[in-house]
Every structure is written in structure tokens, then in C-alpha cells.
Amino acid sequence: MSLSALLARPLAALLLCALSLGALAQEPDPQASPRWQQLRERLFKDRSIETGSAVVTLEAPARAADAALVPLAVRAQFPQGPSRRIERLWLVVDSNPSPVAALFRYGPASGRADVATRVRIDEYTFVRAIAETDDGRLHMAVRYVKASGGCSAPPAKDAQAARATLGQMRLRVHPPLPPGEPAPAQLLVRHPNHSGMAMDPLTRQYEPAHFVRSVEVSYRGRPVLSAELDFSISENPHLRFFFVPQQGGELRAEAVDSQDRRFEAALDLDRPER
């Protein structure tokens, strides 16, 4: 064998290795996911779903620091208005045991269809935000997130501490609040949001599923946001959203968990919390 042939072999092997590593580094095709195809059929039948960033964008880490607390943010690319609005928004985690983490519906006092929260992720997966606009069209933003074990991670608090604060809610806004302009607000619900898959490290028993399943937010009696939630939402559910303030009035939130316990919080905007 010639010297040139001998030198070519290692070079070819290195090239093949580089190509293989490049293929492994590529994210899978979000449309080819078998799990997504099943979910798509169940949720949307044969409706067309457009992709791109013209309606919504989705922010998520490429690799999560904590699979039980993965931050997600959906940004609408236009304000809510009479000429165009987002009516519903699905937050889907393909590979989770319960993949539909949330369904948000936006009321006339929402102002913007942005929302931010934290989710559990059980294995490497696509996360999707699917928005339905008032013309009936569906629009999707997708991110691939590397995280695993979030649904079976033990709670951050022990059971006794979690029970002591169960159902405590806090609403916050950030003045100034220009009347008629969409303003950000935050809601925190103290709740363990048990997935049913996590073992208590002290008792070695699995905690039954127990989570916040719905949230309703209103301002001066007008709907801002309603949410159907599942245990894919992290412990102590946290929502950031927008509403359109006027002169004072009450911002109110009500939550119901999977044991039909009801919790509520209200914020008087004549004396907003600072």
C-alpha cells in the first residue's frame, strides 16, 4: 500500500467521525416527532398550523439548569386589539407524561397575549407554543430543551412546610400603570403541584398527584386571563401576564386545585403593592 493511501485512511476516519458528531449534535425534526403527531391529531385534527415568528415567539433554555423549574416565556408579536387578537394559547411539552401543560384563554382586558411560567420537563423534548388567532388560524413556535427527570424530582419543601403555605396567593404589579396601556403583572400560588411521580425522600412514599388545575384573573370584573393547568407546571405555580389598567379598580385572581380547593387574591390598584 502506498504512503498516500496510508495517510488517507486516518484522514477519512477523522472526517467520518466529524460528520457523525455533527449529525448527533443536530436537533431532531420538530414535525417528525411521533408523539407530536399523536398530540396534533388529538388537539387540532387536520387543521393547518403555521410556523414562524410573525405571531408568537417562545423563549426557553437550550439546556435547563433544573428540570423541575424550566422557565418559559411566550411573546406575542402584536398587542391585543379589535382588529387582531390571540384568543387561545396552548403550551405543550411533547415528551412529558401529561404533555399539555397549559391552555390559556385571553379576555378583553388582557392587552397582550404574553405569558411566562415555569415547567417540569421529564426528558429531552420539544416545547411548543401554539396560538389561535381570532380568524381561527393556528401559529406555532418551537424550542428543543435538554432536561430530564423534572416530573419525578422531589419537592423543594417537605410535606409539612408545603401544607403550611398551601393556597397562599400573591398578585403584584409594577407602577407606574399608564391607563389604557398593557401593563405586566405577576401571580404566585403556593402549592406543591405534586405530579404523582415523585417520591418523598423522608417517607419513601409517592405523593399522590395534587396540583393547581385552573386560574382565573379579572380586572374590574372583566376577564383578563383564564388558564387550564396540569402538573407539568412547576411547584408553586408562577404566571406573568399583561392586563390593561384604567383608573384604579381591583385586580383579582382565583385558583382551584385538583382536590377542588379554592384560593383567591385581590389587589386594589388605588393602593398597588410595591
Buried (B, 14 or more C-beta within 10 A) or exposed (E): EEEEEEEEEEEEEEEEEEEEEEEEEEEEEBEEBEBBEEBBEEBBEEEEBEBEEEBBBBEBBEEBEBBBBBBBBBBBBBBBEEEEBBBBBBBBBBBBBBBBBBBBBBBEBBBBBBBBBBBBBBBBBBBBBBBBBBEEEBBBBBBBBBBBBBBBBEBBBBBEEBEEEBBEBBBBBEEEBEEEEBBBBBBBBBBBBBBBBBEBEEEEEBBEBBBBBBBBBBBBEBBBBBBBBBBBBBBBBBBBBBBBBEEEBBBBBBBBBBEEEEBEBEBEBEEBEE
